[in-house]
Amino acid sequence: MKARFVSVNPSEGERFYLRLLLSHIDGPTSFKDLRTVNELLHPTFQKVALERGLIENDDNLSQCLAEASVFQFPSALRRLFTTLLIYCEPGDVRKLWNDHYNSFSEDYRRQYHNLQRVQDMVLVDIMVLVRYKKSNPLLLKIMRHVNEIMRHVNAECPGMFFVDGPGGTGKMFLYKALLAEVRSRGLIALATTSSGIAANNMPEGRTAHSQFKIPLNLENNSFCNIKQQSGTAQLLRDVRLIIWDEASMAKRQAETNADTFIRIPDDMAIPHNDECNSKDALIDAVFPSLQINGAVSNYIISRAILSTKNHYVDDINDELIKRFCGEEKVYYSFDEAQDDTNNFYPIEFLSTLTVCGLPPHCLRLKLGCPIILLRNLNPTNGLCNGTRLICRGFQQNVIDAEIAVGQHAGKRVIIKLEMTSTGVNSLVIQQLVKLYNDSHIGKRQNDPLQGAFGLQVESRTRHRKAELLLEALRSRLGLQITGLRH
């Protein structure tokens, strides 16, 4: 029936919202049934769409603070208010302040009876938080790393440093600062990368194969093709700093034949009988007794199923979320095509698009399920791009979550949904988290797994990352590796 729906412009009001509800609600029996949400009859279809989270609410920032105040302390609410001020650009800050001032100041009002002093202390806290976030505290950490590395360069003391961090935390800034500092002194610094695309982002960057004359076809006894008396050899003798970006992506062992890229032993493989049963067997092997152990954080974060394609990731995540206990919470993205005044791209069409690196239109979550953050919200408190969290509670606009790994593990945080619009090829998708039971191989190379590990690949798949990851994990004691042989 959806294929017969006529196109409706959002300017048509109730007709547009009726069509939006029909696209998301299965089996409505009447218009009254459509206008009923949680046994409450609403007067308009627009109100129903708003209550179901299908359209954006102009007052969602206020709702976010109200929902967060149910389970968060005033200090956390002040941090959330600061985040909203910086990233969400509210239109009426004064109204937002007045509506939620009691929640912001509850702790100070218990300590002091002078109302003016209480207000001043709350304002000072928020001012300090705003200045701290805008001052980019990561810059101080980066400068400490620059000073440590430059100490080795100045003393001509050999050293090796491994830089690791989520996207957007300043790794490239660190590289460029080091290259500029060393080269400004008349010394030689080489910028090397594992891929040609990354080399374009580095000043005078070159690939490792070009820089060190590494053979393209590697074997166990391969050597760099550099003559001892050549200019390249002299350059490497005089170099004071070598930066190798994406070093973990480089090939670490000999290349094998094409038809032996992925070899999973029979005693570690699940035979592929049919799509449904084999997938269930793989999930059962990696996540045994999920309904019993689903609430245990260590059980969830120490297990993973890797896939070679993103649509496999979404399929397995949908199957896994059904196995978690408890009520399901559904969040929808607000999708629109920019400058589409003639409505050439209906919302239901935009909702079917799955952009790489962003969550699907319909995000289904349950208590205890893992999620991953998709942008940097507050890196100093552990909320970075790629941070893994465990869901602990849901509201309409916020998620109560617990950081699962890293130095901030165990910290409870609140995540505001639809923080800002993310433009991708004129498409706007507003969600900040994604389910993370299953993952793409390219995002799991340095991820520690201590429980069970599953690998799903296509027939005759030639995926070098899968081979490297499998061979690295195979040697780990106590690690169960299960592959789905197609």
C-alpha positions as a LaTeX table, in Angstrom:
\begin{tabular}{lrrr}
\hline
Residue & $x$ (\AA) & $y$ (\AA) & $z$ (\AA) \\
\hline
Met1 & 0.00 & 0.00 & 0.00 \\
Lys2 & 2.92 & 2.37 & 0.60 \\
Ala3 & 3.73 & 2.30 & $-3.11$ \\
Arg4 & 0.29 & 3.84 & $-3.82$ \\
Phe5 & 0.74 & 6.80 & $-1.49$ \\
Val6 & 0.63 & 10.11 & $-3.33$ \\
Ser7 & 3.34 & 12.65 & $-2.63$ \\
Val8 & 2.38 & 15.27 & $-0.03$ \\
Asn9 & 4.20 & 18.53 & 0.66 \\
Pro10 & 4.83 & 19.39 & 4.33 \\
Ser11 & 3.07 & 22.71 & 3.72 \\
Glu12 & $-0.25$ & 20.82 & 3.37 \\
Gly13 & $-0.48$ & 20.47 & 7.13 \\
Glu14 & $-2.70$ & 17.69 & 8.50 \\
Arg15 & $-2.68$ & 15.81 & 5.20 \\
Phe16 & 1.11 & 15.56 & 5.40 \\
Tyr17 & 1.06 & 14.38 & 9.03 \\
Leu18 & $-1.64$ & 11.80 & 8.21 \\
Arg19 & 0.55 & 10.39 & 5.47 \\
Leu20 & 3.55 & 10.37 & 7.85 \\
Leu21 & 1.58 & 8.38 & 10.45 \\
Leu22 & 0.36 & 5.87 & 7.87 \\
Ser23 & 3.97 & 5.31 & 6.82 \\
His24 & 5.06 & 4.38 & 10.37 \\
Ile25 & 2.04 & 2.80 & 12.08 \\
Asp26 & 1.16 & $-0.78$ & 11.18 \\
Gly27 & $-2.48$ & $-1.85$ & 10.89 \\
Pro28 & $-4.47$ & 1.20 & 12.01 \\
Thr29 & $-8.19$ & 0.43 & 12.21 \\
Ser30 & $-9.59$ & 3.97 & 12.11 \\
Phe31 & $-8.68$ & 7.63 & 12.26 \\
Lys32 & $-9.45$ & 7.52 & 15.98 \\
Asp33 & $-6.98$ & 4.69 & 16.32 \\
Leu34 & $-4.35$ & 6.80 & 14.53 \\
Arg35 & $-4.93$ & 9.73 & 16.88 \\
Thr36 & $-4.55$ & 7.58 & 20.01 \\
Val37 & $-1.17$ & 7.39 & 21.74 \\
Asn38 & $-0.78$ & 5.65 & 25.10 \\
Glu39 & $-4.58$ & 5.46 & 25.43 \\
Leu40 & $-4.84$ & 9.25 & 25.03 \\
Leu41 & $-6.84$ & 10.67 & 22.11 \\
His42 & $-5.14$ & 13.69 & 20.51 \\
Pro43 & $-7.02$ & 16.35 & 18.50 \\
Thr44 & $-4.69$ & 16.54 & 15.47 \\
Phe45 & $-2.43$ & 14.26 & 13.47 \\
Gln46 & 0.42 & 16.73 & 14.00 \\
Lys47 & 0.14 & 16.26 & 17.76 \\
Val48 & 0.21 & 12.47 & 17.33 \\
Ala49 & 3.32 & 12.65 & 15.12 \\
Leu50 & 4.96 & 14.86 & 17.73 \\
Glu51 & 4.16 & 12.46 & 20.58 \\
Arg52 & 5.48 & 9.49 & 18.60 \\
Gly53 & 8.75 & 11.29 & 17.90 \\
Leu54 & 8.23 & 11.41 & 14.13 \\
Ile55 & 8.70 & 15.18 & 13.81 \\
Glu56 & 11.02 & 17.62 & 15.49 \\
Asn57 & 9.74 & 19.56 & 18.48 \\
Asp58 & 10.70 & 23.22 & 18.86 \\
Asp59 & 10.60 & 22.74 & 22.63 \\
Asn60 & 12.74 & 19.60 & 22.68 \\
Leu61 & 15.62 & 21.33 & 24.49 \\
Ser62 & 13.34 & 22.13 & 27.40 \\
Gln63 & 11.96 & 18.58 & 27.36 \\
Cys64 & 15.53 & 17.27 & 27.33 \\
Leu65 & 16.40 & 19.17 & 30.52 \\
Ala66 & 13.12 & 18.19 & 32.17 \\
Glu67 & 13.66 & 14.51 & 31.43 \\
Ala68 & 17.29 & 14.61 & 32.55 \\
Ser69 & 16.34 & 16.25 & 35.85 \\
Val70 & 14.45 & 13.09 & 36.81 \\
Phe71 & 17.63 & 11.00 & 37.22 \\
Gln72 & 20.58 & 13.45 & 37.23 \\
Phe73 & 22.17 & 15.67 & 39.88 \\
Pro74 & 22.24 & 19.49 & 39.47 \\
Ser75 & 25.94 & 19.49 & 38.54 \\
Ala76 & 25.22 & 17.13 & 35.62 \\
Leu77 & 22.27 & 19.29 & 34.57 \\
Arg78 & 24.51 & 22.36 & 34.49 \\
Arg79 & 26.96 & 20.51 & 32.23 \\
Leu80 & 24.07 & 19.47 & 29.97 \\
Phe81 & 22.80 & 23.07 & 29.85 \\
Thr82 & 26.29 & 24.19 & 28.82 \\
Thr83 & 26.38 & 21.58 & 26.05 \\
Leu84 & 23.00 & 22.76 & 24.77 \\
Leu85 & 24.17 & 26.37 & 24.76 \\
Ile86 & 27.27 & 25.56 & 22.69 \\
Tyr87 & 25.98 & 22.94 & 20.26 \\
Cys88 & 22.21 & 23.50 & 19.95 \\
Glu89 & 22.01 & 27.31 & 19.78 \\
Pro90 & 18.65 & 27.70 & 21.59 \\
Gly91 & 16.55 & 30.63 & 20.45 \\
Asp92 & 15.35 & 31.78 & 23.88 \\
Val93 & 18.11 & 31.12 & 26.39 \\
Arg94 & 16.43 & 33.23 & 29.06 \\
Lys95 & 13.24 & 31.14 & 28.95 \\
Leu96 & 15.28 & 27.93 & 29.11 \\
Trp97 & 17.13 & 29.30 & 32.14 \\
Asn98 & 13.98 & 30.43 & 33.93 \\
Asp99 & 12.13 & 27.17 & 33.32 \\
His100 & 14.89 & 24.97 & 34.74 \\
Tyr101 & 16.70 & 27.23 & 37.21 \\
Asn102 & 15.32 & 25.31 & 40.20 \\
Ser103 & 16.85 & 22.09 & 38.87 \\
Phe104 & 20.21 & 23.79 & 38.18 \\
Ser105 & 20.44 & 25.30 & 41.66 \\
Glu106 & 18.97 & 22.56 & 43.86 \\
Asp107 & 22.29 & 21.61 & 45.49 \\
Tyr108 & 23.29 & 25.21 & 46.23 \\
Arg109 & 19.86 & 26.08 & 47.62 \\
Arg110 & 20.27 & 23.29 & 50.16 \\
Gln111 & 23.58 & 24.77 & 51.32 \\
Tyr112 & 22.86 & 28.50 & 51.23 \\
His113 & 19.80 & 30.59 & 52.02 \\
Asn114 & 20.90 & 33.73 & 50.18 \\
Leu115 & 19.12 & 33.48 & 46.84 \\
Gln116 & 21.43 & 35.99 & 45.12 \\
Arg117 & 24.49 & 34.02 & 46.20 \\
Val118 & 22.93 & 30.80 & 44.91 \\
Gln119 & 22.24 & 32.38 & 41.51 \\
Asp120 & 25.77 & 33.80 & 41.30 \\
Met121 & 27.31 & 30.40 & 42.07 \\
Val122 & 25.23 & 28.67 & 39.39 \\
Leu123 & 26.17 & 31.33 & 36.83 \\
Val124 & 29.85 & 31.06 & 37.73 \\
Asp125 & 29.72 & 27.26 & 37.28 \\
Ile126 & 28.12 & 27.59 & 33.85 \\
Met127 & 30.55 & 30.36 & 32.80 \\
Val128 & 33.53 & 28.19 & 33.77 \\
Leu129 & 32.12 & 25.22 & 31.85 \\
Val130 & 31.48 & 27.32 & 28.73 \\
Arg131 & 34.99 & 28.78 & 28.78 \\
Tyr132 & 36.52 & 25.36 & 29.42 \\
Lys133 & 34.70 & 23.74 & 26.48 \\
Lys134 & 35.48 & 26.61 & 24.11 \\
Ser135 & 39.15 & 26.73 & 25.14 \\
Asn136 & 39.75 & 23.27 & 23.62 \\
Pro137 & 41.46 & 21.48 & 26.56 \\
Leu138 & 42.74 & 18.87 & 24.11 \\
Leu139 & 45.22 & 21.46 & 22.90 \\
Leu140 & 47.02 & 21.36 & 26.25 \\
Lys141 & 47.37 & 17.56 & 26.07 \\
Ile142 & 48.63 & 17.80 & 22.47 \\
Met143 & 51.28 & 20.34 & 23.46 \\
Arg144 & 52.51 & 18.01 & 26.22 \\
His145 & 52.99 & 15.27 & 23.61 \\
Val146 & 54.78 & 17.72 & 21.29 \\
Asn147 & 57.18 & 18.73 & 24.05 \\
Glu148 & 57.95 & 15.12 & 24.97 \\
Ile149 & 58.65 & 14.10 & 21.36 \\
Met150 & 60.72 & 17.24 & 20.70 \\
Arg151 & 62.83 & 16.43 & 23.78 \\
His152 & 63.90 & 13.19 & 22.05 \\
Val153 & 64.50 & 15.02 & 18.77 \\
Asn154 & 66.70 & 17.67 & 20.39 \\
Ala155 & 68.73 & 15.11 & 22.34 \\
Glu156 & 68.99 & 12.80 & 19.31 \\
Cys157 & 67.61 & 10.09 & 21.59 \\
Pro158 & 65.84 & 7.24 & 19.78 \\
Gly159 & 62.22 & 6.73 & 20.71 \\
Met160 & 58.95 & 5.34 & 19.41 \\
Phe161 & 55.56 & 6.88 & 20.20 \\
Phe162 & 52.16 & 5.44 & 19.35 \\
Val163 & 49.35 & 7.99 & 18.98 \\
Asp164 & 45.84 & 6.63 & 19.32 \\
Gly165 & 42.54 & 8.47 & 19.61 \\
Pro166 & 39.03 & 8.82 & 18.15 \\
Gly167 & 38.45 & 10.88 & 15.04 \\
Gly168 & 38.44 & 14.61 & 15.63 \\
Thr169 & 40.62 & 14.62 & 18.77 \\
Gly170 & 43.64 & 16.34 & 17.19 \\
Lys171 & 45.94 & 13.62 & 15.84 \\
Met172 & 46.50 & 15.38 & 12.50 \\
Phe173 & 47.05 & 18.67 & 14.33 \\
Leu174 & 49.75 & 16.97 & 16.40 \\
Tyr175 & 51.46 & 15.61 & 13.28 \\
Lys176 & 51.47 & 18.97 & 11.53 \\
Ala177 & 52.75 & 20.75 & 14.63 \\
Leu178 & 55.66 & 18.31 & 14.94 \\
Leu179 & 56.54 & 18.54 & 11.24 \\
Ala180 & 56.47 & 22.34 & 11.32 \\
Glu181 & 58.59 & 22.54 & 14.48 \\
Val182 & 61.29 & 20.14 & 13.23 \\
Arg183 & 61.45 & 21.57 & 9.70 \\
Ser184 & 61.57 & 25.16 & 11.00 \\
Arg185 & 64.92 & 24.28 & 12.61 \\
Gly186 & 66.37 & 23.10 & 9.32 \\
Leu187 & 66.10 & 19.43 & 10.31 \\
Ile188 & 64.60 & 16.62 & 8.25 \\
Ala189 & 61.16 & 15.23 & 9.12 \\
Leu190 & 59.38 & 12.67 & 6.94 \\
Ala191 & 55.58 & 12.42 & 6.71 \\
Thr192 & 54.55 & 8.88 & 5.82 \\
Thr193 & 51.13 & 7.26 & 5.56 \\
Ser194 & 49.72 & 3.85 & 4.73 \\
Ser195 & 47.35 & 5.17 & 2.03 \\
Gly196 & 47.52 & 7.74 & $-0.73$ \\
Ile197 & 44.41 & 9.56 & 0.51 \\
Ala198 & 45.94 & 10.13 & 3.95 \\
Ala199 & 49.19 & 11.29 & 2.31 \\
Asn200 & 47.33 & 14.22 & 0.73 \\
Asn201 & 46.43 & 15.47 & 4.22 \\
Met202 & 50.06 & 15.57 & 5.41 \\
Pro203 & 52.54 & 18.32 & 4.45 \\
Glu204 & 54.78 & 16.78 & 1.78 \\
Gly205 & 53.31 & 13.41 & 2.69 \\
Arg206 & 54.18 & 10.20 & 0.84 \\
Thr207 & 53.01 & 6.62 & 1.15 \\
Ala208 & 55.19 & 4.11 & 2.96 \\
His209 & 55.73 & 2.16 & $-0.26$ \\
Ser210 & 57.09 & 5.29 & $-1.93$ \\
Gln211 & 59.04 & 6.57 & 1.05 \\
Phe212 & 60.81 & 3.34 & 2.01 \\
Lys213 & 60.67 & 1.53 & $-1.36$ \\
Ile214 & 58.57 & $-1.28$ & 0.07 \\
Pro215 & 57.72 & $-3.89$ & $-2.60$ \\
Leu216 & 54.06 & $-3.99$ & $-3.60$ \\
Asn217 & 54.06 & $-7.80$ & $-3.68$ \\
Leu218 & 55.44 & $-8.79$ & $-0.29$ \\
Glu219 & 56.86 & $-12.17$ & 0.63 \\
Asn220 & 58.39 & $-13.55$ & 3.83 \\
Asn221 & 61.92 & $-12.60$ & 2.70 \\
Ser222 & 61.07 & $-9.22$ & 1.15 \\
Phe223 & 63.31 & $-6.21$ & 1.79 \\
Cys224 & 63.05 & $-2.50$ & 1.11 \\
Asn225 & 64.63 & $-1.74$ & $-2.23$ \\
Ile226 & 67.09 & 0.91 & $-1.01$ \\
Lys227 & 70.76 & 0.89 & $-1.99$ \\
Gln228 & 73.26 & 1.71 & 0.77 \\
Gln229 & 74.92 & 4.48 & $-1.25$ \\
Ser230 & 71.70 & 5.97 & $-2.62$ \\
Gly231 & 70.25 & 9.36 & $-1.81$ \\
Thr232 & 67.31 & 7.73 & $-0.05$ \\
Ala233 & 69.65 & 5.87 & 2.28 \\
Gln234 & 71.46 & 9.11 & 3.14 \\
Leu235 & 68.11 & 10.81 & 3.74 \\
Leu236 & 67.12 & 8.12 & 6.23 \\
Arg237 & 70.48 & 8.49 & 8.01 \\
Asp238 & 69.95 & 12.23 & 8.45 \\
Val239 & 66.27 & 12.17 & 9.33 \\
Arg240 & 65.36 & 13.35 & 12.83 \\
Leu241 & 61.65 & 12.51 & 12.86 \\
Ile242 & 59.47 & 10.03 & 10.97 \\
Ile243 & 55.69 & 10.20 & 11.31 \\
Trp244 & 53.75 & 7.21 & 10.00 \\
Asp245 & 50.02 & 7.90 & 9.95 \\
Glu246 & 47.66 & 4.89 & 9.95 \\
Ala247 & 50.56 & 2.59 & 10.83 \\
Ser248 & 48.16 & 0.01 & 12.24 \\
Met249 & 46.61 & $-0.31$ & 8.77 \\
Ala250 & 49.88 & $-1.39$ & 7.16 \\
Lys251 & 50.53 & $-5.03$ & 6.27 \\
Arg252 & 52.47 & $-6.70$ & 9.03 \\
Gln253 & 53.27 & $-10.05$ & 7.44 \\
Ala254 & 53.75 & $-11.73$ & 4.12 \\
Glu255 & 51.04 & $-11.65$ & 1.49 \\
Thr256 & 49.36 & $-14.99$ & 0.89 \\
Asn257 & 47.69 & $-16.23$ & $-2.26$ \\
Ala258 & 44.36 & $-14.62$ & $-3.22$ \\
Asp259 & 42.25 & $-17.72$ & $-2.62$ \\
Thr260 & 43.69 & $-18.17$ & 0.90 \\
Phe261 & 42.98 & $-14.68$ & 2.24 \\
Ile262 & 40.49 & $-15.97$ & 4.78 \\
Arg263 & 40.99 & $-19.48$ & 6.09 \\
Ile264 & 38.82 & $-20.44$ & 9.04 \\
Pro265 & 39.59 & $-23.93$ & 10.42 \\
Asp266 & 36.68 & $-26.40$ & 10.33 \\
Asp267 & 36.71 & $-26.81$ & 14.11 \\
Met268 & 36.18 & $-23.05$ & 14.46 \\
Ala269 & 33.56 & $-22.66$ & 11.72 \\
Ile270 & 29.78 & $-22.88$ & 11.63 \\
Pro271 & 28.59 & $-24.50$ & 8.37 \\
His272 & 26.32 & $-22.33$ & 6.24 \\
Asn273 & 23.13 & $-24.32$ & 5.76 \\
Asp274 & 20.69 & $-21.48$ & 5.19 \\
Glu275 & 20.77 & $-17.75$ & 5.91 \\
Cys276 & 18.48 & $-17.70$ & 8.95 \\
Asn277 & 19.64 & $-20.79$ & 10.85 \\
Ser278 & 23.34 & $-20.14$ & 10.26 \\
Lys279 & 23.01 & $-16.56$ & 11.47 \\
Asp280 & 21.19 & $-17.73$ & 14.61 \\
Ala281 & 23.89 & $-20.32$ & 15.26 \\
Leu282 & 26.61 & $-17.67$ & 14.93 \\
Ile283 & 24.79 & $-15.35$ & 17.36 \\
Asp284 & 24.25 & $-18.20$ & 19.85 \\
Ala285 & 27.95 & $-19.11$ & 19.71 \\
Val286 & 29.16 & $-15.57$ & 20.34 \\
Phe287 & 26.38 & $-14.41$ & 22.70 \\
Pro288 & 25.30 & $-17.51$ & 24.68 \\
Ser289 & 22.53 & $-16.97$ & 27.26 \\
Leu290 & 22.07 & $-13.36$ & 26.14 \\
Gln291 & 18.74 & $-12.95$ & 27.94 \\
Ile292 & 20.36 & $-13.97$ & 31.24 \\
Asn293 & 23.64 & $-12.07$ & 30.90 \\
Gly294 & 22.41 & $-9.10$ & 28.88 \\
Ala295 & 22.52 & $-6.77$ & 31.91 \\
Val296 & 26.20 & $-7.53$ & 32.66 \\
Ser297 & 28.44 & $-4.87$ & 31.11 \\
Asn298 & 31.58 & $-7.05$ & 30.89 \\
Tyr299 & 29.62 & $-9.75$ & 29.06 \\
Ile300 & 28.41 & $-7.28$ & 26.42 \\
Ile301 & 31.60 & $-5.32$ & 25.72 \\
Ser302 & 33.89 & $-8.38$ & 25.53 \\
Arg303 & 32.01 & $-9.97$ & 22.61 \\
Ala304 & 31.55 & $-8.93$ & 19.01 \\
Ile305 & 30.49 & $-10.15$ & 15.58 \\
Leu306 & 32.39 & $-8.59$ & 12.68 \\
Ser307 & 30.97 & $-8.22$ & 9.19 \\
Thr308 & 32.49 & $-7.15$ & 5.91 \\
Lys309 & 29.53 & $-5.00$ & 4.83 \\
Asn310 & 27.41 & $-2.43$ & 6.64 \\
His311 & 24.03 & $-3.98$ & 5.73 \\
Tyr312 & 25.13 & $-7.22$ & 7.44 \\
Val313 & 25.88 & $-5.13$ & 10.53 \\
Asp314 & 22.34 & $-3.69$ & 10.56 \\
Asp315 & 20.73 & $-7.11$ & 10.00 \\
Ile316 & 22.58 & $-8.77$ & 12.88 \\
Asn317 & 21.98 & $-5.78$ & 15.17 \\
Asp318 & 18.23 & $-6.03$ & 14.48 \\
Glu319 & 18.30 & $-9.73$ & 15.35 \\
Leu320 & 20.33 & $-9.17$ & 18.52 \\
Ile321 & 18.13 & $-6.37$ & 19.85 \\
Lys322 & 15.16 & $-8.75$ & 19.74 \\
Arg323 & 16.98 & $-11.08$ & 22.13 \\
Phe324 & 17.50 & $-8.47$ & 24.82 \\
Cys325 & 14.95 & $-8.53$ & 27.62 \\
Gly326 & 12.69 & $-5.60$ & 28.40 \\
Glu327 & 10.63 & $-3.08$ & 26.48 \\
Glu328 & 11.94 & $-1.69$ & 23.24 \\
Lys329 & 12.49 & 2.06 & 22.79 \\
Val330 & 12.36 & 3.39 & 19.23 \\
Tyr331 & 13.92 & 6.67 & 18.07 \\
Tyr332 & 13.36 & 8.09 & 14.59 \\
Ser333 & 15.68 & 10.43 & 12.71 \\
Phe334 & 14.39 & 13.71 & 11.30 \\
Asp335 & 15.36 & 13.56 & 7.62 \\
Glu336 & 14.99 & 16.31 & 5.04 \\
Ala337 & 16.53 & 17.32 & 1.75 \\
Gln338 & 17.86 & 20.85 & 1.88 \\
Asp339 & 16.48 & 23.41 & $-0.58$ \\
Asp340 & 13.86 & 20.91 & $-1.79$ \\
Thr341 & 10.97 & 23.37 & $-2.12$ \\
Asn342 & 9.08 & 21.13 & $-4.56$ \\
Asn343 & 9.31 & 18.07 & $-2.32$ \\
Phe344 & 11.05 & 15.94 & $-4.93$ \\
Tyr345 & 12.46 & 13.76 & $-2.14$ \\
Pro346 & 9.65 & 12.55 & 0.17 \\
Ile347 & 10.54 & 11.86 & 3.78 \\
Glu348 & 9.86 & 8.13 & 3.48 \\
Phe349 & 12.40 & 7.94 & 0.63 \\
Leu350 & 15.04 & 9.79 & 2.64 \\
Ser351 & 14.36 & 7.49 & 5.58 \\
Thr352 & 15.32 & 4.47 & 3.48 \\
Leu353 & 18.82 & 5.84 & 2.81 \\
Thr354 & 21.54 & 4.38 & 5.00 \\
Val355 & 24.55 & 6.68 & 5.01 \\
Cys356 & 27.87 & 5.10 & 6.01 \\
Gly357 & 28.80 & 6.06 & 9.55 \\
Leu358 & 25.30 & 7.15 & 10.55 \\
Pro359 & 22.51 & 5.19 & 12.27 \\
Pro360 & 19.44 & 3.95 & 10.39 \\
His361 & 16.22 & 5.97 & 10.35 \\
Cys362 & 14.66 & 3.71 & 12.97 \\
Leu363 & 16.95 & 3.22 & 15.98 \\
Arg364 & 15.71 & 0.40 & 18.26 \\
Leu365 & 17.22 & 0.15 & 21.74 \\
Lys366 & 16.66 & $-1.78$ & 24.96 \\
Leu367 & 18.09 & $-1.54$ & 28.46 \\
Gly368 & 21.53 & $-3.09$ & 28.62 \\
Cys369 & 22.27 & $-2.93$ & 24.89 \\
Pro370 & 25.56 & $-1.32$ & 23.75 \\
Ile371 & 25.66 & 1.84 & 21.64 \\
Ile372 & 28.45 & 3.87 & 20.05 \\
Leu373 & 28.69 & 7.67 & 19.99 \\
Leu374 & 29.05 & 9.18 & 16.51 \\
Arg375 & 30.51 & 12.62 & 17.31 \\
Asn376 & 32.64 & 14.42 & 19.88 \\
Leu377 & 30.35 & 15.89 & 22.55 \\
Asn378 & 32.65 & 16.21 & 25.57 \\
Pro379 & 36.02 & 14.47 & 25.03 \\
Thr380 & 37.38 & 15.46 & 28.45 \\
Asn381 & 34.57 & 13.51 & 30.12 \\
Gly382 & 34.83 & 10.52 & 27.78 \\
Leu383 & 32.13 & 11.44 & 25.22 \\
Cys384 & 34.14 & 11.08 & 22.00 \\
Asn385 & 33.47 & 9.83 & 18.52 \\
Gly386 & 33.60 & 6.04 & 18.91 \\
Thr387 & 32.90 & 5.90 & 22.66 \\
Arg388 & 31.08 & 2.67 & 23.57 \\
Leu389 & 28.30 & 2.92 & 26.12 \\
Ile390 & 25.63 & 0.74 & 27.75 \\
Cys391 & 22.00 & 1.95 & 27.79 \\
Arg392 & 20.63 & 2.39 & 31.32 \\
Gly393 & 17.48 & 4.45 & 30.72 \\
Phe394 & 15.43 & 6.17 & 28.04 \\
Gln395 & 13.43 & 9.36 & 27.73 \\
Gln396 & 11.93 & 10.96 & 24.64 \\
Asn397 & 14.93 & 13.24 & 24.03 \\
Val398 & 17.77 & 11.83 & 26.12 \\
Ile399 & 19.46 & 8.50 & 26.79 \\
Asp400 & 20.89 & 7.64 & 30.21 \\
Ala401 & 24.02 & 5.60 & 29.46 \\
Glu402 & 27.14 & 4.20 & 31.14 \\
Ile403 & 30.56 & 4.47 & 29.51 \\
Ala404 & 31.73 & 0.90 & 28.95 \\
Val405 & 35.47 & 1.10 & 28.23 \\
Gly406 & 38.43 & 3.41 & 28.74 \\
Gln407 & 39.51 & 5.57 & 31.63 \\
His408 & 35.94 & 6.83 & 32.11 \\
Ala409 & 34.44 & 3.31 & 32.31 \\
Gly410 & 31.51 & 3.15 & 34.71 \\
Lys411 & 30.66 & 6.86 & 34.49 \\
Arg412 & 26.95 & 7.60 & 33.96 \\
Val413 & 26.28 & 10.21 & 31.28 \\
Ile414 & 23.27 & 11.66 & 29.52 \\
Ile415 & 23.14 & 11.96 & 25.73 \\
Lys416 & 20.86 & 14.46 & 24.04 \\
Leu417 & 19.43 & 13.17 & 20.76 \\
Glu418 & 19.18 & 15.40 & 17.66 \\
Met419 & 22.00 & 17.61 & 18.97 \\
Thr420 & 22.64 & 19.30 & 15.63 \\
Ser421 & 22.01 & 18.58 & 11.98 \\
Thr422 & 24.67 & 16.69 & 10.07 \\
Gly423 & 24.64 & 17.58 & 6.40 \\
Val424 & 25.56 & 14.67 & 4.14 \\
Asn425 & 25.13 & 15.30 & 0.39 \\
Ser426 & 22.22 & 17.70 & 1.04 \\
Leu427 & 20.63 & 15.14 & 3.38 \\
Val428 & 20.05 & 16.02 & 7.04 \\
Ile429 & 20.04 & 13.14 & 9.53 \\
Gln430 & 19.86 & 13.91 & 13.23 \\
Gln431 & 20.95 & 11.06 & 15.50 \\
Leu432 & 24.08 & 10.76 & 17.62 \\
Val433 & 24.26 & 7.08 & 18.57 \\
Lys434 & 24.19 & 3.72 & 16.84 \\
Leu435 & 23.68 & 0.17 & 18.08 \\
Tyr436 & 27.03 & $-1.60$ & 18.49 \\
Asn437 & 26.53 & $-5.35$ & 18.98 \\
Asp438 & 27.85 & $-5.97$ & 15.48 \\
Ser439 & 30.60 & $-3.95$ & 13.83 \\
His440 & 32.33 & $-3.39$ & 10.52 \\
Ile441 & 35.79 & $-4.97$ & 10.33 \\
Gly442 & 37.50 & $-1.65$ & 9.58 \\
Lys443 & 36.35 & $-0.23$ & 12.94 \\
Arg444 & 37.53 & $-3.10$ & 15.14 \\
Gln445 & 41.24 & $-3.48$ & 14.43 \\
Asn446 & 42.52 & $-2.16$ & 17.77 \\
Asp447 & 39.48 & $-3.04$ & 19.88 \\
Pro448 & 40.24 & $-5.34$ & 22.86 \\
Leu449 & 38.07 & $-8.45$ & 22.99 \\
Gln450 & 38.41 & $-10.87$ & 25.89 \\
Gly451 & 35.35 & $-13.04$ & 25.54 \\
Ala452 & 34.06 & $-14.30$ & 22.20 \\
Phe453 & 34.54 & $-13.15$ & 18.64 \\
Gly454 & 32.52 & $-13.95$ & 15.51 \\
Leu455 & 33.28 & $-13.26$ & 11.87 \\
Gln456 & 30.70 & $-13.13$ & 9.07 \\
Val457 & 32.02 & $-12.99$ & 5.51 \\
Glu458 & 30.69 & $-13.51$ & 2.00 \\
Ser459 & 31.56 & $-16.39$ & $-0.26$ \\
Arg460 & 35.02 & $-15.86$ & $-1.79$ \\
Thr461 & 35.48 & $-12.64$ & 0.16 \\
Arg462 & 39.00 & $-11.27$ & $-0.10$ \\
His463 & 39.35 & $-9.02$ & 2.89 \\
Arg464 & 42.89 & $-8.41$ & 4.12 \\
Lys465 & 41.69 & $-6.79$ & 7.35 \\
Ala466 & 39.66 & $-9.87$ & 8.21 \\
Glu467 & 42.69 & $-12.08$ & 7.69 \\
Leu468 & 44.97 & $-9.92$ & 9.84 \\
Leu469 & 42.39 & $-9.62$ & 12.59 \\
Leu470 & 41.62 & $-13.34$ & 12.61 \\
Glu471 & 45.24 & $-14.37$ & 12.78 \\
Ala472 & 45.97 & $-11.83$ & 15.53 \\
Leu473 & 43.04 & $-12.97$ & 17.66 \\
Arg474 & 43.57 & $-16.66$ & 17.03 \\
Ser475 & 46.68 & $-16.62$ & 19.19 \\
Arg476 & 44.87 & $-15.09$ & 22.18 \\
Leu477 & 44.44 & $-17.65$ & 24.97 \\
Gly478 & 40.87 & $-18.16$ & 26.13 \\
Leu479 & 39.39 & $-16.39$ & 23.10 \\
Gln480 & 36.62 & $-18.17$ & 21.23 \\
Ile481 & 36.63 & $-17.46$ & 17.51 \\
Thr482 & 33.65 & $-18.55$ & 15.49 \\
Gly483 & 33.40 & $-18.05$ & 11.75 \\
Leu484 & 30.40 & $-18.49$ & 9.48 \\
Arg485 & 31.63 & $-20.51$ & 6.51 \\
His486 & 29.61 & $-19.71$ & 3.41 \\
\hline
\end{tabular}
